Amino acid sequence: MTAIAANANAERRAELLATAAEVFAALGYNATTVRRIADEAGLLAGSLYYHFDSKESMLDEILSAFLDELWAGYGTVLAAGLGPGATIEALVTQSFRQIDRHGPAVAIYQKESGRLSAQPRFAYLTDSRAKFEDAWLRTLERGVAEHAFRGDLDVRLVYRFVRDTVWVAASWYRPGGTHSPEEIARQYLSMVLEGITPRT
């Protein structure tokens, strides 16, 4: 295969995955058929198997790509040695960037990961959830210990509130809208940080 053909094939795979992600997000994994994805992509169902061996493979690639990029961004933030408040700000901003880039994948992850993680192929979803929770809880606990955040906070409740408040945006956010991911993150942060920083 020539380099040009390989690039064209990679681009087509990416287009098909984007289409599949939208269908999975709209209909749910169980209700989505290979035929439905193929119809949305303008292909015969059999032609889709030239690129992927199953809808499970497509979903795996969609979720893996999203989580790999999420953790690359989070890893950079957590390794930067920022203070607790700045770390929370950077994590929230990274989260909105991922919603901007991988909105359907975020929606799938939110709705399906609990059930999918029971399957061996998707066991990494459980690991990712635990890693995600640990990163946020350690940052919040550090903020309380360093008096950057209020001492009376229940950090687990704060984590759940921030997590749900941020990620639910995948249900309404549309790329290319009036506000950039960074602008939306700033609005969210102004509300969240006013509630968790010490009162003067």
N, C-alpha and C positions, 0 to 999 in steps of 0.2 A: 504494500500500500504506500503510495507516495505521501509526502508531507502534506500536500494540499488536500488529498483525499482524507488523510487522518484528521486534519483540522476540521474539515467539513463534517466528518462523522462525529467528532467531539462536540461541535456546535449543535448538530442535530440531536444528539443525546441530551445536551443541556436544555434545548427547547422542549423535548419530550418530558424531561423531568419537571420542568416548570409547569407544563400542562398537567401532568399527573398530580403535582402538589396542589394545584388549584382544585382539581376534582376530589382528591382525598379530603381536603379541608372543607369543601362544600358538602360532600355526601357522606363522609366517614369511610374508614378503611374497608369495613365489611361490606358496605353497600356499593362500593366502587368495583366495577368489573374492568378487565383488560379491554373489552370491547368499548366501554364508555370512554376510557382514556384514548383509545385509538380514534373513536369518532370525533372527540374534541380536537385531536391532533390532525384530523383529516387523513387518517390512514386506515387500511384494512387491519383487522385485529391481528391477523397472522404476521403482518409486516412489523408490528411492534416487537415481536419475538426475535427479530433480527438484531435488535439493540439490547433487549432485556429478557431474561429467562422467566420472569414472573413479576406480578405486581408487588410481591414481597421484596424483591430485589430493588425495584424502583423506590419503594418507601424507605428501605434501608439507606440507599444513596442520598435521598432527600434529607433524612434526619441526621445522618452522619456528617454531611456537608455543613448543615446548620450548626451542629454541636461543635464540630472542629473549629469553625470560625468563631463561634461564641467563646470557646475556651482559649483560643489564641488571643482574643481581645481581653478577656478576663485575666489571663495569665500575665499579660503586659501590665495591667493595672495593679495586680496584687504584688508583682515584683518591683514596683516603682518606689516603694518605701514612702508612700504618701500618708498623711495623717488620716484618722478615721473619717472625718467629714469629706475630705477630698476623695478618699477611696469610694465612699458611697456615691458621691457625685459622678465619678468616673464609671462605676459599675452601672449606674442607671443610664448614663449616656451610651455606654456600650450596648446595653439591652435595647434601647430604642434604635440604635443603628442596625441591630440584628432584625428587629421587627421591620425596619425599612427594607433590608436586603432579602429577608427570608420570611415574609409575613405568612404565607400559607404553611410553611414548615413549622413556624411557631404555633400556629393554630392547631396543626396536627399534633404536635408535641403536647400541647395543653390538654387536648381532648382525648388523646389515644394512648399516651405513654403508660398510664397505669395498667391498662389491659395488655398492651403490647409487651411490656417488660416481663410478663410471665413466660414469654416465648424465648428459648435460648438465643435465637438470633438477635433479639433486642434486649438482652440482659444489660447491655451497656447503658440503657436508659435509667435503670435503677442507680447505677454507679454515678451517672451524671447528676441526678437529682440530689444524691447524698453529698456530692462534691460541691454543688451549687449552694445547698443549705449551709454546709460547713463554712464556705467562704464568707457568706453574708453574716452568719452568726458570730464568727470570730471578729469580723470588722466591727459589728455592733457592740460586742462585749468589750473590745479594746476601747471603743469610744466612751463607754460608760466608765471603764477603769481609769481612763485619762481625763475624765470630766469634760470631754467634748460633747457628750450626750447626757441627757438627764439621768440621774442615778436611780430614779424610780421606774425606769422602763422595764417592761417584760420583753426582753430582746427577741424571744421567739414569736410573740405576737406582732412586734414591729416588723420582723422579717416576713411573716405571712402577709401582713398588710401591704408592705412595699412590693413584694413578689406579685401578689394578685393585682394590685393597682397598676403596676407597670405592664405585666404580660397580657392583661385583658385588652390592652390597646390594640393588640393584633386583630381583634374583632372589628375595629372601626378604622384603623389607620390605613391610608392609601398613599403609596409612594407618589411623589410629585405634587402633593397637596400644598395648601397655603403655608404650612409650617414644616420646617426641616426637622429631622429626628433630634438634633441638638436643641432646637428651640422648644420642642415639646418636653424634652428632658429638663430644661431649665424651669419650665412652668411646674412640672411635677415636683422637682426638687425644692422649689420655693415653698410649696405646701408641706412636703414631707419634713424638710429640715427645720422649718419653723416649729413643727410639733415635737421634734426629738432633741433639739438643742436646749441647753439650760436657760431658764427664764432669768432675766436680769432685773 
